[in-house]
Amino acid sequence: MLVALSGATALATDPPPVPARQEIEAARTRIREEWRKHYSRSGRAAMSALAERALARATDADRSDDAATRYALASEAMSLSVEAWEFGRAVDAARVLHHDFAPAPPPPEPLPPSSEEVPEPSEVEESPEPPPPPPPAERLATLLAERLRRPERLVEFRAIVDAELASATTAADGVALARQWNDVTVNTTAVGRVSAMRRVRLWSIDASRARGLDKATRAAAIELLSQANLEIEKGDSRARSYSLYAGRWLITYADGSVRPFTIAADGSIVTGDGGTPDGSAAPVAKRRRKLPRLQRRSGAVITALPGGKTFQRLWVDGDSFRVATFSKNAKTPRAPSDDIHVERDLCPDGAGVALARARAALGTGNLELTTKALATAKVAAPDHAIVRREAAAIQVGASVLDFAVKAKGTKIGDGECWTLADIALSRAGAAHPDVYVFGRRLRADEAPRGGDIIQFESVRLERGGGAFQSFPHHTAVVSRARGRVVSLLHQNWGAPGRIVSTLDINLNHHKGGSLVIYRPVVAR
């Protein structure tokens, strides 16, 4: 009795086999008839909603749908999700098919007839059994390759889907999977690339949070995450959406206060007050305020605060959410580097205004005005932690620029381009984490300013009319920036004797290669 009961329990927990193809198709027909009005709607949003509905029903444990119906629902959700460019939901549907159904064993090989028994020909030919449905990994890989118009990369898509269904177990696995998604979607459609980048973002976030990660793997995860954020933001801007910002966020401001934000994909935003200053406890929002929707202005995502006296700029940096507050008389920020206006209550006695002037002066390369404004900020609030930190960040960039300006017309060290930046950082007391990493890497929507350092790798700048500039491997210091036109100070370039000289470039002319801009940071 005990043996029989144990066996019954095992059978009850085992996943059912994949239903026969005729049963699946019959169930699919019933589903499409039941939801005929939903299938009649076209468009990405309608397909996405239908896929979500089908997957929810397929995974609903309270429903009494048979195995064929659940299989048909999940496979419909997978196909519809790919059509709607919702690759994440397509993977979820494939996981249901992969984990909830045990593939049926192959049919036994028929025994060859003996010489004594010769089967008589049948008068009525039996129709052959239809083949079983393809494995979910194979089906999803085919759908993705077709949707992204990359049939020649089917083997790579199959490897990606196999890894998705297995789920990465280490951070290195997650980085590898993120890189695979990135690689197969190069040169594909814009919407397809954005959809794939959502998978890149998911896996690279998980990897970047892992503890004990080696430096190279963490750097790769952060690089992939930054690239994914940029691609998704570009796609959102075209689609007038804010999906990158959608979700629940806990924001910690510079003064240590914490405030929750809930943002929808349409840009609507609700904030509540409360929480602990260090963010260790979730805030209890006794009072919730509905703010105006997010809006894009001059390339920045902003929202106005009640009363119209201030507004905030919001952006996603890696897997963090950042907010900068601007005063009413400030110009609309064009890039994150313009978030120079500090809340008055955080920097009293005019120190915030002085810091704003210092950053603006450094952007134009005016060291004299930068120095005066920094002195004013320090005098206005000599013991204020935020002022000290902000002033130090500006000062280190100003010191790098000052060294490069004074070096003009001379050769620094061995005359190599890298040496100018290296020694300038050292003299300024700035961090130099790696050979060709000169500080914090700027995001693509951040404007460079004086003291920043640019690393060129196989870069080509095309100015029109066939004229171009190439930088195979070069390092330069930014002296000033006027929009996208940047003035450089560098050596081992053009001038005889490898002396420090100047050059103007237009970042809009960048057509190929890697052009990375770093902002010096204070050494810890």
Phi, psi and omega per residue, in radians:
M1 nan -0.760 3.131
L2 -1.106 -0.698 3.138
V3 -1.126 -0.760 -3.137
A4 -1.121 -0.714 -3.127
L5 -1.148 -0.741 3.116
S6 -1.061 -0.741 3.125
G7 -1.128 -0.674 3.130
A8 -1.123 -0.671 3.122
T9 -1.116 -0.734 3.140
A10 -1.094 -0.731 3.138
L11 -1.120 -0.612 -3.091
A12 -1.207 -0.507 -3.086
T13 -1.622 -0.254 3.138
D14 -1.226 2.467 3.105
P15 -1.190 2.551 3.133
P16 -1.212 2.709 3.089
P17 -1.230 2.842 3.069
V18 -1.074 2.202 -3.133
P19 -1.072 2.843 3.078
A20 -1.121 2.650 -3.054
R21 -1.072 -0.672 3.141
Q22 -1.070 -0.679 -3.137
E23 -1.163 -0.697 -3.137
I24 -1.126 -0.798 -3.118
E25 -1.150 -0.638 3.086
A26 -1.124 -0.729 3.104
A27 -1.142 -0.696 3.133
R28 -1.082 -0.694 3.114
T29 -1.107 -0.735 3.123
R30 -1.104 -0.727 -3.123
I31 -1.110 -0.805 -3.106
R32 -1.159 -0.545 3.075
E33 -1.255 -0.702 -3.138
E34 -1.143 -0.640 -3.105
W35 -1.902 0.626 -3.032
R36 -1.008 -0.733 -3.102
K37 -1.158 -0.520 3.109
H38 -1.314 -0.663 3.120
Y39 -1.208 -0.416 -3.118
S40 -1.278 -0.285 3.132
R41 -1.429 2.489 -3.139
S42 -1.975 2.977 3.120
G43 1.842 2.724 -3.062
R44 -1.118 -0.738 -3.100
A45 -1.115 -0.713 -3.132
A46 -1.152 -0.739 3.127
M47 -1.149 -0.676 3.128
S48 -1.115 -0.757 3.137
A49 -1.135 -0.699 3.132
L50 -1.174 -0.691 3.096
A51 -1.097 -0.736 3.121
E52 -1.082 -0.708 -3.130
R53 -1.164 -0.751 -3.122
A54 -1.137 -0.740 -3.127
L55 -1.183 -0.658 3.119
A56 -1.095 -0.720 3.136
R57 -1.240 -0.613 -3.133
A58 -1.146 -0.496 -3.094
T59 -1.815 0.124 -3.126
D60 -1.402 1.931 -3.080
A61 -1.251 -0.304 -3.086
D62 -1.469 -0.196 -3.125
R63 -1.478 2.754 -3.102
S64 -1.838 0.452 3.124
D65 -1.094 2.501 3.099
D66 -1.349 3.036 -3.049
A67 -1.078 -0.705 -3.116
A68 -1.109 -0.696 3.140
T69 -1.178 -0.749 3.126
R70 -1.129 -0.676 3.107
Y71 -1.131 -0.761 3.137
A72 -1.124 -0.683 3.115
L73 -1.101 -0.815 -3.127
A74 -1.149 -0.692 3.134
S75 -1.210 -0.612 3.047
E76 -1.133 -0.736 3.110
A77 -1.060 -0.693 3.139
M78 -1.121 -0.849 -3.106
S79 -1.141 -0.787 -3.130
L80 -1.132 -0.654 -3.138
S81 -1.126 -0.730 3.099
V82 -1.100 -0.740 3.107
E83 -1.079 -0.594 -3.134
A84 -1.536 0.127 -3.128
W85 1.108 0.455 3.103
E86 -1.761 1.344 -3.024
F87 -1.173 -0.553 3.123
G88 -1.087 -0.793 3.121
R89 -1.190 -0.603 3.090
A90 -1.064 -0.711 3.090
V91 -1.135 -0.718 3.110
D92 -1.050 -0.732 3.127
A93 -1.147 -0.712 3.111
A94 -1.100 -0.616 3.109
R95 -1.109 -0.680 3.104
V96 -1.055 -0.829 -3.138
L97 -1.128 -0.627 -3.057
H98 -1.314 -0.719 -3.027
H99 -1.666 -0.473 -3.034
D100 -1.622 -0.108 -3.132
F101 -2.322 2.200 3.102
A102 -1.497 2.194 -3.134
P103 -1.043 2.403 -3.138
A104 -1.165 2.488 3.111
P105 -1.139 2.624 3.130
P106 -1.116 2.589 -3.140
P107 -1.124 2.577 -3.135
P108 -1.137 2.618 3.090
E109 -1.179 2.311 3.114
P110 -1.172 2.443 3.113
L111 -1.290 2.427 3.111
P112 -1.174 2.455 3.134
P113 -1.125 2.522 3.092
S114 -1.286 2.847 -3.121
S115 -1.167 -0.412 -3.113
E116 -1.475 -0.427 -3.098
E117 -1.920 1.817 3.113
V118 -1.820 2.009 -3.096
P119 -1.140 2.420 3.091
E120 -1.372 2.499 3.139
P121 -1.079 2.404 -3.137
S122 -1.438 2.424 3.121
E123 -1.265 -0.575 -3.137
V124 -1.988 2.047 3.130
E125 -1.309 2.208 3.117
E126 -1.366 2.413 3.113
S127 -1.210 2.378 -3.096
P128 -1.155 2.646 3.096
E129 -1.135 2.294 3.092
P130 -1.138 2.546 -3.107
P131 -1.136 2.686 3.101
P132 -1.168 2.778 3.099
P133 -1.084 2.605 3.135
P134 -1.124 2.688 3.090
P135 -0.974 2.562 -3.079
P136 -1.020 -0.629 3.127
A137 -1.114 -0.760 3.134
E138 -1.135 -0.736 -3.123
R139 -1.137 -0.788 -3.124
L140 -1.153 -0.718 3.115
A141 -1.053 -0.716 3.118
T142 -1.139 -0.758 3.129
L143 -1.067 -0.757 -3.130
L144 -1.140 -0.780 -3.138
A145 -1.077 -0.685 3.126
E146 -1.223 -0.749 -3.079
R147 -1.160 -0.654 -3.127
L148 -1.564 0.058 3.101
R149 1.003 0.734 3.112
R150 -2.243 1.020 -3.101
P151 -1.077 -0.452 -3.127
E152 -1.245 -0.199 -3.123
R153 -1.823 0.395 -3.047
L154 -1.033 -0.697 -3.133
V155 -1.079 -0.695 3.138
E156 -1.209 -0.654 3.079
F157 -1.113 -0.672 3.137
R158 -1.120 -0.687 3.098
A159 -1.120 -0.681 3.116
I160 -1.112 -0.820 -3.103
V161 -1.141 -0.712 3.093
D162 -1.021 -0.736 3.126
A163 -1.181 -0.665 3.104
E164 -1.088 -0.774 -3.089
L165 -1.263 -0.491 3.093
A166 -1.365 -0.411 -3.077
S167 1.136 2.174 -3.120
A168 -1.099 2.359 -3.113
T169 -1.761 -0.318 3.121
T170 -2.229 2.858 3.110
A171 -1.098 -0.657 3.121
A172 -1.099 -0.652 3.078
D173 -1.094 -0.728 3.131
G174 -1.106 -0.740 3.102
V175 -1.108 -0.731 3.138
A176 -1.090 -0.715 3.136
L177 -1.185 -0.713 3.084
A178 -1.065 -0.722 3.138
R179 -1.164 -0.632 3.111
Q180 -1.114 -0.780 3.091
W181 -1.033 -0.735 -3.124
N182 -1.118 -0.745 -3.040
D183 -1.197 -0.699 -3.036
V184 -1.313 -0.239 -3.084
T185 -1.839 0.129 3.049
V186 -1.116 2.377 3.130
N187 1.157 0.408 3.041
T188 -1.737 -3.056 -3.124
T189 -1.129 2.721 -3.085
A190 -1.074 -0.801 -3.098
V191 -1.185 -0.612 3.103
G192 -1.172 -0.674 3.129
R193 -1.156 -0.723 3.124
V194 -1.097 -0.740 -3.141
S195 -1.092 -0.734 3.105
A196 -1.177 -0.606 -3.131
M197 -1.156 -0.374 3.047
R198 -1.167 -0.610 3.048
R199 -1.231 -0.692 3.086
V200 -1.016 -0.791 -3.131
R201 -1.081 -0.783 -3.104
L202 -1.039 -0.889 -3.061
W203 -1.262 -0.636 -3.123
S204 -1.259 -0.549 3.041
I205 -1.098 -0.836 3.140
D206 -1.032 -0.721 -3.115
A207 -1.199 -0.737 -3.075
S208 -1.172 -0.373 3.137
R209 -1.488 -0.212 -3.053
A210 -1.150 2.533 3.114
R211 -1.553 2.690 3.096
G212 1.205 0.389 -3.100
L213 -1.412 2.412 3.126
D214 -1.222 2.780 -2.997
K215 -1.052 -0.750 -3.089
A216 -1.151 -0.738 -3.128
T217 -1.173 -0.723 3.113
R218 -1.115 -0.719 3.121
A219 -1.096 -0.697 3.116
A220 -1.137 -0.704 3.128
A221 -1.115 -0.762 -3.135
I222 -1.154 -0.688 3.118
E223 -1.103 -0.793 3.113
L224 -1.129 -0.685 3.135
L225 -1.119 -0.770 3.130
S226 -1.099 -0.741 3.134
Q227 -1.130 -0.705 3.120
A228 -1.116 -0.773 3.107
N229 -0.992 -0.753 -3.118
L230 -1.117 -0.790 -3.123
E231 -1.126 -0.744 -3.128
I232 -1.147 -0.714 3.124
E233 -1.102 -0.701 3.091
K234 -1.084 -0.791 3.120
G235 -1.114 -0.718 3.095
D236 -1.074 -0.690 -3.124
S237 -1.103 -0.726 3.103
R238 -1.162 -0.672 -3.084
A239 -1.527 0.026 -3.087
R240 0.970 0.758 -3.124
S241 -2.150 2.988 3.126
Y242 -2.369 0.744 -3.058
S243 -1.111 -0.525 3.116
L244 -1.113 -0.500 -3.083
Y245 -1.643 -0.191 -3.033
A246 -1.175 2.403 3.102
G247 2.369 -3.013 3.117
R248 -1.843 2.187 -3.094
W249 -2.174 2.571 3.043
L250 -1.998 1.906 -3.008
I251 -1.699 2.276 3.027
T252 -1.867 2.085 -3.123
Y253 -1.478 3.002 -3.067
A254 -1.092 -0.487 -3.121
D255 -1.528 0.099 3.113
G256 1.612 -0.134 3.123
S257 -1.279 2.669 -3.091
V258 -2.148 2.431 3.125
R259 -2.541 2.306 3.127
P260 -1.457 2.498 3.028
F261 -2.121 2.386 2.979
T262 -2.107 2.079 -3.041
I263 -2.149 2.370 3.075
A264 -1.712 2.872 -3.102
A265 -1.123 -0.379 3.116
D266 -1.454 -0.016 3.098
G267 1.676 -0.054 3.087
S268 -1.231 2.528 -2.992
I269 -2.446 2.404 3.093
V270 -2.234 2.384 3.114
T271 -2.207 2.599 3.090
G272 -2.220 2.778 -3.108
D273 -1.813 2.707 3.081
G274 2.121 -2.994 3.137
G275 1.758 3.029 -3.141
T276 -1.643 2.595 -3.100
P277 -1.034 -0.553 -3.114
D278 -1.567 0.008 3.096
G279 1.326 0.164 -3.081
S280 -1.315 -0.369 3.122
A281 -2.125 2.461 3.139
A282 -1.181 2.437 -3.119
P283 -1.255 2.610 3.032
V284 -1.819 1.878 -3.025
A285 -1.462 1.682 3.068
K286 -1.281 -0.474 -3.126
R287 -2.339 2.158 -3.121
R288 -1.936 2.361 3.137
R289 -2.022 2.314 3.064
K290 -1.642 2.037 -3.108
L291 -1.609 2.854 3.021
P292 -1.016 2.698 -3.114
R293 -1.115 2.739 3.004
L294 -1.064 2.615 3.073
Q295 -2.533 2.703 3.108
R296 -1.792 2.289 3.133
R297 -2.517 2.102 3.135
S298 0.944 0.678 3.083
G299 1.461 -0.011 -3.134
A300 -1.935 2.624 3.053
V301 -1.736 2.091 -3.041
I302 -2.328 2.884 2.961
T303 -2.531 2.438 3.136
A304 -1.431 2.551 3.075
L305 -1.617 2.708 -3.120
P306 -0.951 2.414 3.139
G307 1.673 -0.330 3.074
G308 1.317 0.131 -3.106
K309 -1.412 -0.514 3.135
T310 -2.398 2.839 2.993
F311 -2.477 2.830 -3.081
Q312 -2.058 2.520 3.006
R313 -1.837 2.349 -3.085
L314 -2.136 2.479 3.042
W315 -2.729 2.703 3.128
V316 -1.732 2.160 -3.123
D317 -2.070 1.825 -3.028
G318 1.148 -2.086 3.043
D319 -1.924 0.342 3.114
S320 -1.911 2.735 3.136
F321 -2.023 2.258 -3.055
R322 -2.133 2.582 3.137
V323 -2.347 2.313 3.035
A324 -2.138 2.410 -3.104
T325 -1.811 2.379 -3.097
F326 -2.096 2.568 3.092
S327 -1.383 2.875 -3.050
K328 -1.069 -0.666 -3.067
N329 -1.504 0.112 3.122
A330 -1.416 2.569 3.045
K331 -1.216 2.657 3.123
T332 -1.039 2.262 -3.109
P333 -1.152 2.364 3.130
R334 -1.703 -0.277 -3.132
A335 -2.779 2.798 3.138
P336 -0.988 -0.511 -3.125
S337 -1.203 -0.199 3.139
D338 -1.534 0.059 -3.073
D339 -1.362 1.160 -3.006
I340 -1.701 -0.101 -3.086
H341 -1.659 1.978 -3.106
V342 -1.677 2.501 3.133
E343 -0.977 2.386 -3.041
R344 -1.027 -0.658 -3.081
D345 -1.267 -0.300 3.105
L346 -1.485 -0.529 3.140
C347 -2.224 1.555 -3.026
P348 -1.279 2.979 2.995
D349 1.033 0.601 3.059
G350 1.394 0.089 -3.122
A351 -1.159 -0.638 3.134
G352 -1.096 -0.738 3.110
V353 -1.129 -0.692 3.137
A354 -1.133 -0.705 3.100
L355 -1.121 -0.687 3.098
A356 -1.045 -0.752 3.133
R357 -1.165 -0.623 3.133
A358 -1.128 -0.771 3.131
R359 -1.139 -0.743 3.128
A360 -1.089 -0.713 3.133
A361 -1.158 -0.686 3.112
L362 -1.144 -0.597 3.092
G363 -1.054 -0.610 3.130
T364 -1.562 -0.011 3.131
G365 1.409 0.236 -3.120
N366 -1.534 1.679 -3.082
L367 -1.214 -0.575 -3.114
E368 -1.130 -0.846 3.128
L369 -1.165 -0.626 3.108
T370 -1.048 -0.819 -3.119
T371 -1.109 -0.752 3.135
K372 -1.105 -0.767 -3.121
A373 -1.142 -0.687 3.110
L374 -1.107 -0.723 3.116
A375 -1.082 -0.711 3.121
T376 -1.085 -0.747 -3.129
A377 -1.114 -0.739 -3.113
K378 -1.180 -0.627 3.119
V379 -1.239 -0.674 -3.098
A380 -1.155 -0.646 -3.117
A381 -2.479 1.306 -2.993
P382 -1.134 -0.464 -3.046
D383 -1.960 0.227 -3.070
H384 -1.491 2.154 -3.028
A385 -1.076 -0.726 -3.117
I386 -1.136 -0.710 3.138
V387 -1.122 -0.754 3.138
R388 -1.071 -0.757 -3.112
R389 -1.169 -0.811 -3.133
E390 -1.134 -0.719 -3.134
A391 -1.123 -0.689 3.126
A392 -1.120 -0.685 3.135
A393 -1.124 -0.701 3.119
I394 -1.241 -0.692 -3.085
Q395 -1.099 -0.667 -3.089
V396 -1.159 -0.662 3.070
G397 -1.173 -0.696 3.119
A398 -1.115 -0.632 -3.140
S399 -1.201 -0.685 3.076
V400 -1.075 -0.809 3.134
L401 -1.103 -0.748 -3.130
D402 -1.033 -0.748 3.123
F403 -1.098 -0.766 -3.107
A404 -1.169 -0.665 3.134
V405 -1.123 -0.790 -3.129
K406 -1.196 -0.372 -3.130
A407 -1.477 -0.104 -3.092
K408 -0.995 2.293 3.136
G409 1.524 -0.025 3.115
T410 -2.109 2.925 3.068
K411 -1.808 2.236 -3.134
I412 -1.740 2.173 3.108
G413 1.057 -2.282 -3.111
D414 -1.460 0.035 3.105
G415 1.500 -0.042 3.102
E416 -1.249 2.604 -3.101
C417 -1.051 -0.693 -3.096
W418 -1.119 -0.562 -3.049
T419 -1.107 -0.666 3.124
L420 -1.016 -0.859 -3.135
A421 -1.152 -0.723 -3.091
D422 -1.073 -0.835 -3.117
I423 -1.239 -0.639 3.105
A424 -1.070 -0.743 3.096
L425 -1.111 -0.745 -3.120
S426 -1.105 -0.776 3.141
R427 -1.149 -0.530 -3.109
A428 -1.456 -0.124 -3.094
G429 1.287 0.573 -3.105
A430 -1.705 2.708 3.096
A431 -1.272 2.538 3.121
H432 -2.393 1.370 -2.938
P433 -1.180 -0.410 -3.105
D434 -2.674 2.984 -3.051
V435 -1.001 -0.862 -3.103
Y436 -1.982 0.407 3.003
V437 -2.015 2.073 -2.955
F438 -1.962 0.318 -3.140
G439 2.520 -2.509 3.117
R440 -1.490 2.222 3.138
R441 -1.273 2.234 3.122
L442 -1.291 2.526 3.000
R443 -1.267 2.855 -3.058
A444 -1.110 -0.467 -3.113
D445 -1.644 0.144 3.086
E446 -1.610 2.410 3.136
A447 -1.523 2.390 3.086
P448 -1.236 2.836 3.080
R449 -2.569 3.023 -3.110
G450 -0.966 2.389 -3.135
G451 1.624 -0.237 3.045
D452 -1.220 2.805 -3.116
I453 -2.186 2.314 -3.130
I454 -1.896 2.305 3.047
Q455 -1.924 2.096 3.140
F456 -1.779 2.351 3.021
E457 -2.378 1.935 3.125
S458 0.947 0.728 -3.074
V459 -1.550 2.451 3.069
R460 -2.216 2.177 3.083
L461 -1.939 2.087 -3.111
E462 -1.863 2.116 -3.043
R463 -1.723 0.031 -3.121
G464 1.632 2.693 -3.137
G465 1.204 0.315 -3.136
G466 1.527 -0.152 -3.133
A467 -1.365 2.477 3.131
F468 -2.699 2.835 3.020
Q469 -2.191 2.444 3.113
S470 -2.170 2.455 3.133
F471 -2.242 1.538 -3.093
P472 -1.055 -0.770 -3.122
H473 -2.817 1.816 -2.953
H474 -2.630 2.638 3.098
T475 -2.250 2.377 -3.121
A476 -2.548 2.696 3.091
V477 -1.767 2.360 3.089
V478 -1.377 2.256 3.074
S479 -1.688 -0.605 3.043
R480 -2.865 2.840 3.133
A481 -2.380 2.273 3.062
R482 -2.120 1.608 -3.015
G483 1.163 -2.155 -3.134
R484 -1.648 -0.056 3.092
V485 -1.550 2.129 -3.026
V486 -2.121 2.315 3.057
S487 -1.682 2.340 -3.075
L488 -1.989 2.643 2.903
L489 -2.083 2.149 -3.066
H490 -2.730 2.927 3.099
Q491 -2.297 2.966 -3.052
N492 1.058 0.722 3.131
W493 -2.608 1.816 3.016
G494 1.408 -1.012 -3.054
A495 -1.217 2.465 3.131
P496 -1.174 2.653 3.098
G497 1.304 0.202 3.098
R498 1.017 0.536 -3.121
I499 -1.406 2.823 3.124
V500 -1.244 2.235 -3.128
S501 -2.395 -3.139 -3.079
T502 -1.998 2.761 3.097
L503 -2.787 2.405 3.053
D504 -1.800 2.350 3.064
I505 -2.279 2.763 3.079
N506 -2.003 2.026 -3.094
L507 -1.134 -0.351 3.080
N508 -1.205 -0.281 -3.136
H509 -1.507 0.006 -3.091
H510 -1.187 2.040 -3.089
K511 -2.070 -0.188 -3.131
G512 -2.984 2.790 -3.139
G513 1.496 3.113 -3.094
S514 -1.798 2.115 3.101
L515 -2.136 1.839 -3.052
V516 -2.002 2.287 3.134
I517 -1.899 2.242 -3.134
Y518 -1.979 2.504 3.053
R519 -1.874 2.114 -3.126
P520 -1.005 2.482 3.105
V521 -2.182 2.674 -3.102
V522 -1.175 2.317 3.094
A523 -1.176 2.389 -3.139
R524 -1.382 nan nan
